[in-house]
Amino acid sequence: MSYYHPDSKPSWPFIFILIIILVVVWLIETGVSTNVYNNGICRNCGGTYIYQQAVGRGHYVHYLYKCNKCNDIIETNTYFKGNENQNGM
C-alpha cells in the first residue's frame, strides 16, 4: 500500500511532463480560438465579428462575438481586442 509522506519529494520528470502537457493544451486552445475568430471576419458573409459578452462556465470564461451582417454567433475562450460592442459591453 502506498501513501503520501510529507518528507517525500515529487519526481521532477513527472512535474516537468505535467507542465509540458499543460502548456501544449493551452497553446492548442488558443490556436483553436484564433482560427474560429478568423481575424474578426465572418466566414459566412464577410461581415465583422463584434464582441457581445463574456459567459462564465465553471472555471472557464467564454467570449461571444456576433457578426454585424448575418448575426452569426461564435464562442471562443480568448478575448480579442478591437471590434467592441458600441454599447460599451
N, C-alpha and C positions, 0 to 999 in steps of 0.2 A: 504494500500500500504506500502510495506517495503522498506527501503533504508538503505544504509550504512552510519553510523555516525562515524566520526573519534574517538569519545570517547568510542565507543562500543568495548568491548573486545570479542575476539573469544572464543567460548566454548571449554574448554580443552578436553572434551570427543571426540569432533569432530576431533580435531588436533591429539589426541592420536590414534584414529581409522584410520585416514588417514596415519599416519606414519607406523602403523602396516600393512596396506594394501600394501604400497609401498615396505616395507621390504619383505613381502611374495612374491610379484610379482618378485622382484629382485632375491630372492632365487630360485624361480621356473625357471626363465630364465637361471640362472647359472647352475642349475641341468640338464636342457634340453641340454645345450651346452656340458656339461661334458659327457652326455650319447651319444650324436651324435659323439663326438670326440673319445670315446672309448679308452682312453689312447694312442692315436696315431696309433691304429691298425685298418686297413680297415676291415670292416665286410664282404666284398665280397670276398677278396682274401688273407687276412692276411698280406698285404703289410703295409708300413709305410706312414702315412699322413705327408706331408711336407708343411709348411706354404708357401703360394704364395703371397697374398696381402691383404690389408685392403680396404674395399669398404665403402664409406660413403653414407648413405641413409637418408636424412633428418637430424635428430638429433642423429641418431644411426650409429655406425660403426660395420660392419660385417667383419669377417675374413674368408678368403678362404684357404682351405687346399686341397692338391691333393695327391692321392695315387701314390706312386712311381712305382707300378706294373700295376694296371688296369686303372689308370688315373681317378678314381672316384673322384669327387669334392664334398666337404661338405662345408657348410657355418655355422659359429657359431657367437654368439655375445660375445664370450670370447676369449682372446688371450692366447694360451697355449705356454709356453716357451719350447724350445727344438725343434728339427726337423725343423730348419730354412732352407730356400732355400739356396743352395750352392752359388747362385749368390749374396747373401747378402740382398735379399729382405725380 
